């Protein structure tokens, strides 16, 4: 059985998806905030609601403050046979991308020591 290694993030970007719930991304955000002064929550499509809940919770509990919010429409390449085109052809489709930049609060380490991750 492989030995488990502690998570050591290499950059400050968290790609939020719908495969995990809000609690998971709250946990991950707090781990990232231990290492980085700022983190970026990136979300596409349906994951935007999870990302906004995570950022709101981080602000409400005083772990971080929202520094910047960016919303953009991006074109994504679609391969043949993927969902979206009824005839199975390839093409572009547009998706909404939300980026929220969170800055670690000055009291982060005292608050995190009093509460579990």
C-alpha positions in Angstrom: 0.0 0.0 0.0 1.3 3.4 -1.0 2.3 5.8 1.8 0.1 9.0 2.0 2.0 12.3 1.6 0.7 15.6 3.0 -0.7 18.0 0.4 1.9 20.6 -0.6 0.4 23.0 -3.2 2.8 24.3 -5.8 0.8 27.4 -6.9 -2.1 29.4 -5.5 -4.8 28.3 -8.0 -7.7 26.1 -6.9 -9.8 24.7 -9.8 -13.3 24.3 -8.3 -15.5 21.5 -9.8 -18.8 20.0 -9.2 -17.3 16.6 -8.4 -16.6 17.7 -4.8 -18.8 19.7 -2.4 -18.3 23.0 -0.7 -16.8 21.5 2.5 -14.0 19.9 0.5 -13.1 23.2 -1.2 -13.3 25.0 2.2 -10.8 22.5 3.6 -8.6 22.9 0.5 -8.7 26.7 0.6 -7.6 26.8 4.2 -4.7 24.5 3.3 -3.7 26.8 0.5 -4.0 29.9 2.7 -1.5 28.4 5.1 1.1 28.5 2.3 0.1 31.5 0.1 -0.9 35.0 1.0 -3.5 35.0 -1.8 -5.4 32.2 -3.5 -7.5 32.1 -6.7 -10.7 30.1 -7.0 -11.3 29.3 -10.6 -14.7 27.9 -11.6 -16.5 27.0 -14.9 -20.2 26.7 -15.4 -22.1 24.9 -12.7 -19.1 25.1 -10.3 -19.5 28.9 -10.0 -22.1 28.4 -7.2 -19.7 26.3 -5.2 -16.9 28.8 -5.7 -19.0 31.7 -4.5 -20.2 29.7 -1.4 -16.5 28.9 -0.5 -15.4 32.6 -0.9 -18.4 33.8 1.1 -17.7 31.4 3.9 -14.0 32.2 4.0 -15.0 35.9 4.3 -17.7 35.3 6.9 -15.4 33.3 9.2 -12.6 35.8 8.9 -10.1 33.6 7.2 -9.7 35.7 4.1 -11.2 38.8 2.3 -12.2 39.0 -1.4 -9.7 41.1 -3.3 -10.9 40.7 -6.8 -13.8 39.1 -8.7 -13.5 38.4 -12.5 -16.2 37.0 -14.7 -15.5 36.2 -18.3 -16.9 34.1 -21.2 -14.4 31.8 -22.8 -14.6 29.6 -25.9 -13.9 25.9 -25.2 -13.0 23.5 -28.0 -15.4 20.6 -28.2 -14.3 17.3 -29.6 -16.3 15.1 -32.0 -18.8 12.9 -30.2 -19.0 15.0 -27.0 -22.3 16.2 -25.6 -23.6 19.5 -26.9 -24.0 18.9 -30.6 -26.8 16.5 -31.6 -25.0 15.4 -34.7 -21.7 14.7 -32.9 -19.6 17.3 -34.8 -16.7 19.2 -33.3 -16.9 22.9 -32.6 -16.6 25.7 -30.1 -18.9 26.4 -27.2 -18.9 29.2 -24.7 -18.6 28.8 -21.0 -18.7 31.3 -18.1 -15.5 31.4 -16.0 -15.4 33.0 -12.6 -12.1 33.9 -10.8 -12.2 35.0 -7.2 -9.0 36.2 -5.6 -8.9 35.8 -1.8 -6.3 37.5 0.4 -5.4 35.9 3.8 -6.7 37.8 6.8 -4.1 39.1 9.3 -5.6 36.9 12.1 -5.8 33.8 9.9 -3.2 31.7 11.8 -4.8 32.5 15.2 -8.3 31.6 13.9 -7.1 28.4 12.3 -5.3 27.2 15.4 -8.6 27.6 17.4 -10.7 25.7 14.9 -10.1 22.4 13.0 -9.4 22.5 9.3 
